[in-house]
Each structure stands twice: as structure tokens, then as C-alpha cells.
Amino acid sequence: MADIAELNELCEAVFSKRPMILVSNRGPVEHQMSGDGRPEARRGSGSVVTAFSSMAQKFEFTWVASAMGEGDRVVSDNGQAPHLRSPLPGHKINLRYVVTPRRVYHKYYNILCNPLLWFLQHYMWNPPYNPNVDAAVHDAWETGYIPVNQAFANAVIEEARALEQAPIVIGHDYHLYLMPEFVRQGVPDAVIQHFIHIPWPTPQYWHMVPDYITRRICESLCATDLLGFQTIGDVRCFLDTVGEFVPGAAVDRNDHTVDLKGHTTSVKVYPISINVEEVQRIANTPRARDYETKLAEDTGEVTIVRIDRAEPNKNIVRGFRAYELLLTRYPELKGKVKFLAFLVPSRTHIRQYQRYMDEIQQVIQQINNNHGTDDWQPIVPFIENNYTQAIAGMKLYDVLLVNTIIEGMNLVAKEGPVVNNRDGVLVLSHSSGVYKQLADGALSVSPTDIEGTME
């Protein structure tokens, strides 16, 4: 396995030949308006930002992302300004914000991306009852998803044409499935890569949405030179989906390639990981140490920790139910065990996520009311987006619970063991994308097995 120095040398060699444009819905920097009306920069959130944070400090490239709020719109002059330099310390990257009409972005993000595609790819729909692909969904595809992807492609094409060489364009995830096709049309010589962070379901599950949507997505992804997934299972499902939905596609399941319209796409496995040195550096900053000291006051003889976005596939409620069962069956543990839950609110404007967040809070309250005492609270929730605090929490666990139902990868399961100070154990669901990598060092559970998780 290559070490950091070897990887840096490889990146230097690649980027010295071609410039890079990285593209994602969320970018590495988000600007929020301060009380005096000025935009203030802060680190963006999400797995893409986490994965590429070290590259942003070592290599110069352009990052194209959505303007996520008024602050991003202001600094980009509503999308009219060219790219700007990242204001975060250590960053060497240029930022290019894509500004789209709010109504168009709403259709793109809140109807098509979430919940339709996200729920589909996480097997979260309940087919007898949902999804209902009505006129609003068809409209969101035509007047939301397609135009936003075209807007991203236009920004990439403009950046690419200003360069002396055709760039490497690396797109990310389900938000931008149609971008590769548009970029290929505008910059034929670009090296186009796309990485999909979430699971890719079977062709049978893709039939839950109109075939024309699935076919268009597959055709666009086959305009890439390299398409990356988290697991070999995702690769196989994608190849099967192309074989079923795309007429004329030649799928090679041995070499993992697709030939379509004279172009060959390689489909590979690249399980995303973490920057160990950076995570450990953050864990030892004065701010993290302050959090660690404060959090230590809430630990028990045994401390269970979970760190998740508050999303249905994270299986948070079942994790709490397993803890509740533990307290019920072994009452002698009351007062000795603590559960610290670091939960980041996610997509709170989408109904399904609102309901799940409400359910999480109700379960926490119920368990604390039924099992707590005047001087002991079974579950201590931290419902906020505070990465440094979460890293500090990882240092204190005796048990790190990662019982996700399904996901592409889980970086918490990788971050926790590299900073933990208490020789803690990782409890990991075998349906998590990270399971095959970490199975030998974890206790495995079925995500639906409350009894097994309790044990």
C-alpha cells in the first residue's frame, strides 16, 4: 500500500500534466452572512469535503460547487464573478460557485436528489406505498435536475476553455449524474471521472423510477473515462443496470468496462478513506482538547458513542432501542453506562428527514424519562454540526456504534479507531460499505437485530 509521500508524488505527477477541476454539489467553503451583513467563510460539510481536504492544502485546482446560501451568492456576485481564491487557511484552491434560480434548485435538490434518488439508492422506499412519481417529479427532472446539471457543466466548460490543456474533471455523486455527458460535448478532450459515494442498487430497484430517467443517467455516466464506486457490489449492480437499460451498450463484466457510442468507460472500485494525520491533528488541537475535557464529565464507566447525520439509513432509532433493551434487561448497569450521541441535522426541509429527526428526539426523551435518575442521564445528545466536538467524542468511547442499514462508506468507523484513547471496540453493521475493510477489527451486527446489537 502506498504511503502519503508516494501518493503525493503520484498526484504531483498527474497534476503537472493536466490541471484538475473538481465538481460537487457542496463545496469546501460556505459563506454565511454575519450580523453586520458581511459574508464569513467556514469549512463546508459532507463526505466529499472530508475526503479532499488534504488535497486542498497540497495542490492547486479549481473546485466548482453550488452556491448554498446568500453568502456564497454575494461573494460570487450572483455567479457573475470568475472563480475566487479559497479564504480558508492552507487552501490552495480556487472556488467557482454555480448560482441557479432558487425554485430550480429546489426542484433539483428537494424533489429529485432528495428524496427520490437518495432513497432509491439506499433501498429506503416502501414500494407498495412510495415513491409516487407524479407530475411534480417529472417536472423536477425536466426543469430542475437537467438545468442544474447543465449549469454545472457550463461552469466546468468555461473554466476548462480558459486553460492551456484539457483538464481532468472529477465529478461527485448523485447530484451530478448528467454533468459528464454535457461536459463531454463541450470539452471532448477532457479526462472525465465521476465518483459515486452512495450505493448503486440492482436494476430491479431502478425500475421503480421511469425508465427514461434511469437510461439517461446511465448514458451520461458512460460518457466518463473512469467511473468509481465504493464496493465491488456497486460496480456489478451498475454494469447490470447499464446492460438492462441502455440499448447498444457493450458491457464487459470481466474487465468492468462499458463501450457505448465508440467510447469506453472503466468502472472501478475506490473505497474512500480518511487522512489519518489530519484527523489526529484535529484531535489534538486545543479546541478539541477543551471539548474532550468537557465531554469527559458526561462519560460513564462504559461510554457508548455514535456520530451520524440524522438520516433514516443511519439506523439511529434502532441503536437507541438496543441500548434501551440493555438497560431494561440489565438494570444494574444504570448509572454506569452512558450513551453520547453526536447527531448532525440533515436535510431538515425534507419531510421524511423532519419526521425521522422528530422520532429520534422522542426516543431519546422516552429513554431518559423511563430509565434516568436525578443524577444520571442515559443518553446525552449533541444535535449540531460540530466536527471538532465529534472528534473529541471519538477519543472517549468504549463502544463506537455504527449500525447503518446501508450506505456507500462510513468514515466515522475509520476515524474513531485512529483517535480513540480508551482501547474502544467498534460495533459495525455488516451492511455498511466499510464492513469488508474493517470486519476483522470489529464486532459485527445485523442492522435490524436489536437483540444482537444489545448483546
GIFEN-V373660 format. One record per residue. N is the residue number from 0. PSI is psi as a letter, one per 40 degrees, with the letter a starting at -180 (* if undefined). Layout:
((N | PSI) (N | PSI))
This chain:
((0 | h) (1 | i) (2 | i) (3 | d) (4 | d) (5 | d) (6 | d) (7 | d) (8 | d) (9 | d) (10 | d) (11 | d) (12 | d) (13 | d) (14 | e) (15 | e) (16 | d) (17 | h) (18 | i) (19 | i) (20 | h) (21 | h) (22 | h) (23 | i) (24 | d) (25 | h) (26 | a) (27 | e) (28 | h) (29 | h) (30 | h) (31 | i) (32 | h) (33 | i) (34 | d) (35 | e) (36 | e) (37 | i) (38 | h) (39 | h) (40 | i) (41 | i) (42 | h) (43 | i) (44 | i) (45 | i) (46 | d) (47 | d) (48 | d) (49 | d) (50 | d) (51 | e) (52 | d) (53 | d) (54 | d) (55 | d) (56 | e) (57 | d) (58 | i) (59 | h) (60 | i) (61 | h) (62 | h) (63 | h) (64 | i) (65 | i) (66 | h) (67 | e) (68 | a) (69 | d) (70 | d) (71 | d) (72 | d) (73 | d) (74 | d) (75 | e) (76 | f) (77 | f) (78 | e) (79 | d) (80 | i) (81 | a) (82 | i) (83 | i) (84 | h) (85 | h) (86 | e) (87 | i) (88 | h) (89 | e) (90 | h) (91 | e) (92 | i) (93 | i) (94 | h) (95 | h) (96 | h) (97 | h) (98 | h) (99 | i) (100 | i) (101 | d) (102 | d) (103 | d) (104 | d) (105 | d) (106 | d) (107 | d) (108 | d) (109 | e) (110 | d) (111 | d) (112 | d) (113 | h) (114 | e) (115 | c) (116 | d) (117 | d) (118 | d) (119 | d) (120 | e) (121 | e) (122 | f) (123 | e) (124 | i) (125 | g) (126 | d) (127 | d) (128 | d) (129 | i) (130 | i) (131 | h) (132 | g) (133 | a) (134 | d) (135 | d) (136 | d) (137 | d) (138 | d) (139 | d) (140 | d) (141 | d) (142 | e) (143 | c) (144 | d) (145 | d) (146 | d) (147 | d) (148 | d) (149 | d) (150 | d) (151 | d) (152 | d) (153 | d) (154 | d) (155 | d) (156 | d) (157 | d) (158 | d) (159 | d) (160 | e) (161 | e) (162 | i) (163 | d) (164 | i) (165 | h) (166 | i) (167 | h) (168 | h) (169 | h) (170 | i) (171 | h) (172 | a) (173 | e) (174 | d) (175 | f) (176 | d) (177 | e) (178 | d) (179 | d) (180 | d) (181 | d) (182 | d) (183 | d) (184 | d) (185 | d) (186 | g) (187 | d) (188 | e) (189 | i) (190 | h) (191 | h) (192 | i) (193 | h) (194 | h) (195 | h) (196 | d) (197 | i) (198 | i) (199 | h) (200 | i) (201 | i) (202 | d) (203 | d) (204 | d) (205 | d) (206 | e) (207 | e) (208 | i) (209 | h) (210 | d) (211 | d) (212 | d) (213 | d) (214 | d) (215 | d) (216 | d) (217 | d) (218 | d) (219 | d) (220 | d) (221 | e) (222 | e) (223 | i) (224 | d) (225 | h) (226 | h) (227 | i) (228 | i) (229 | d) (230 | i) (231 | d) (232 | d) (233 | d) (234 | d) (235 | d) (236 | d) (237 | d) (238 | d) (239 | d) (240 | d) (241 | d) (242 | d) (243 | d) (244 | e) (245 | h) (246 | h) (247 | e) (248 | h) (249 | h) (250 | h) (251 | h) (252 | e) (253 | d) (254 | e) (255 | f) (256 | i) (257 | h) (258 | h) (259 | h) (260 | f) (261 | e) (262 | h) (263 | h) (264 | h) (265 | h) (266 | h) (267 | i) (268 | h) (269 | g) (270 | h) (271 | i) (272 | a) (273 | i) (274 | g) (275 | d) (276 | d) (277 | d) (278 | d) (279 | d) (280 | d) (281 | d) (282 | d) (283 | e) (284 | i) (285 | d) (286 | d) (287 | d) (288 | d) (289 | d) (290 | d) (291 | d) (292 | d) (293 | d) (294 | d) (295 | d) (296 | d) (297 | e) (298 | i) (299 | a) (300 | d) (301 | h) (302 | h) (303 | h) (304 | i) (305 | i) (306 | h) (307 | i) (308 | i) (309 | g) (310 | i) (311 | d) (312 | e) (313 | e) (314 | f) (315 | d) (316 | d) (317 | d) (318 | d) (319 | d) (320 | d) (321 | d) (322 | d) (323 | d) (324 | d) (325 | d) (326 | d) (327 | d) (328 | d) (329 | g) (330 | e) (331 | e) (332 | e) (333 | h) (334 | e) (335 | d) (336 | h) (337 | i) (338 | h) (339 | h) (340 | h) (341 | h) (342 | h) (343 | h) (344 | h) (345 | h) (346 | f) (347 | e) (348 | e) (349 | h) (350 | d) (351 | d) (352 | d) (353 | d) (354 | d) (355 | d) (356 | d) (357 | d) (358 | d) (359 | d) (360 | d) (361 | d) (362 | d) (363 | d) (364 | d) (365 | d) (366 | d) (367 | d) (368 | d) (369 | d) (370 | e) (371 | i) (372 | a) (373 | d) (374 | e) (375 | h) (376 | h) (377 | d) (378 | h) (379 | h) (380 | i) (381 | g) (382 | g) (383 | i) (384 | g) (385 | g) (386 | d) (387 | d) (388 | d) (389 | d) (390 | d) (391 | d) (392 | d) (393 | d) (394 | e) (395 | e) (396 | i) (397 | d) (398 | h) (399 | h) (400 | h) (401 | g) (402 | f) (403 | i) (404 | d) (405 | i) (406 | i) (407 | d) (408 | i) (409 | h) (410 | d) (411 | d) (412 | d) (413 | d) (414 | d) (415 | d) (416 | d) (417 | e) (418 | e) (419 | h) (420 | e) (421 | f) (422 | f) (423 | i) (424 | i) (425 | h) (426 | h) (427 | h) (428 | i) (429 | e) (430 | e) (431 | i) (432 | d) (433 | e) (434 | d) (435 | d) (436 | d) (437 | e) (438 | d) (439 | e) (440 | e) (441 | i) (442 | h) (443 | i) (444 | i) (445 | h) (446 | d) (447 | e) (448 | g) (449 | d) (450 | d) (451 | d) (452 | d) (453 | d) (454 | *))
